[in-house]
Amino acid sequence: MLDAVLAVLVCLAPLALVAPASAAGCSVHGAIGAYWSSVGGDGSFLGPCVTGEQAVPGGVRQRFRSGSVLWSPATGARSVHGAIELAYDRAGGPASRLGLPTTHETPTPHRTGAFHHFQGGSVYWSPSTGAHLVVGGVRDTWAAHGWEDGPLGFPRSGEVARGPGVRADFEGGAVLWSPSTGAHAVRGAIVRRWDELGGELGPVGFPLTSELVTPIKAGAFNHFQGGSVYWSPTTGAHLVLGAIRERWAALGWEGGWLGFPVTSEQAVPGGARSDFSGGSITWDGRTGAVTATPGPRPSSQSTVHTVTAADLPASWRPGCPVGPADLRRLRLSHVDLAGADRTGELVVHADEVVPVLRIFARLHEARFPVARMERVDAFGGSDAASMDANNTSAFNCRRRTGGTAWSEHAYGRAVDVNPVQNPYVSGTTVLPEAGRAYLDRSRVRPGMAVPGSPVVDAFAGQGWGWGGLWSRSRDYQHFSRSGR
């Protein structure tokens, strides 16, 4: 019977010369032989054959000293070797849900690793994670998040049965699937908090969503079968569930006066309580009453608000590269040059809300002084007037200094900090003029941006570049996402 199957398959395969018999007494021919010869035959990464062709579900397989070649009319001849072949065979090889390979081993495009695609999924390998299967809805969700280049990174495990579903772990989180919830990704601080609470087998259950950005782009969340985990850079990740979650939702979620949760639900005498940045919600287990209570105003607070054209009367106009809907207004705690606590405002691109919140939270914690922080509209949209007032600012729809291209400020992706202490210097030009008193950068005074200072380190920690490192001119006040 085996000989008959092989005869049919070999007749279907393209003809090739039969290679000489190896020491094992096997020969290589047909489409498999053509491929093997094309990569170098006995001297290739596969080496000499160790078996003849063997029938497998859907096709044939021939083993070589350092790998295998599999062929079918639909897939052609494909090699599998190394750690990926071992993982493939552990899963059941051609008889498994993976089926036959549809690609040769391929290097991942940007990170050190490799992959094979198969009829029913993929196997991915990297030096630090090993080789693991990714299949079905888990694979689809991982692909939607950017494969190995996305926030999840390479797989650290194949699918593992967990309760009614499965879980696959990745470098940056996990993807879980169940028949009732589908496949969703949980990552970062949220997956760590969720796992502390028992993960998919705990009271919170399987995820109902992948991680989503909160509407004001100040944080992120996942909804689960038993509640929600919300995260922001200043409050961390915390679980909200049950009647407390229902009341918080009715009050506007994180966009309401309560803000983000600062604790997960905790037991109190007679019930439970969750604390939020703006207060707390308490549930009474005897009566079922749910009470929301405002809390004391914290000494350091940041809020995020949407923007309309009316909020930007002098800094935005039609024709600017971004619109008001792309921007957010941040109210940020800071310390002024006298050491007094203040609250200022910046307008930045919505995508930069989280890094800017982190930066200014770090500056406030370090008590790094920011002299003044107002929207540039307070100065009629004039960059020169804002600098003269030693004002820290962000969005302003203007051209680059000395150029015609749009400034990074026109996109809301740049911040100028303490212009007097950190002037723009190009040849004999110093802006603002008062910045001449700070040309000696070796004499460090409060509010200055110098290598190793809190402000330079805080922006660098979020991947922003600094104009103080430019070669032709130096813009010590200027920080931007692009480094320009």
Secondary structure, 3 states (H helix, E strand, C coil): CHHHHHHHHHHHCCCCCCCCCCCCCCCCCHHHHHHHHHCCHHHCCCCCECCCCEEECCEEEEEECCEEEEEECCCEEEEECHHHHHHHHHCCHHHCCCCCECCCCEECCCCCCEEEEECCEEEEEECCCEEEEEEHHHHHHHHHCCHHHCCCCCECCCCEEECCEEEEEECCEEEEEECCCEEEEEEHHHHHHHHHCCHHHCCCCCECCCCEECCCCCCEEEEECCEEEEEECCCEEEEECHHHHHHHHHCCHHHCCCCCECCCCEEECCEEEEEECCEEEEEECCCCCEEEEECCCCCCCCEEEECCHHHCCCCCCCCCCCCHHHEEEEEEEEECCCCCEEEEEEEEEHHHHHHHHHHHHHHHHCCCECCCECCHHHHCCCHHHHHHCCCEECCCCCECCCCCCECHHHHCCEEECCCCCCCEEECCEEECHHHHHHCCCCCCCCCCCCCCCHHHHHHHHCCCEEHHHCCCCEECCEEECCCC
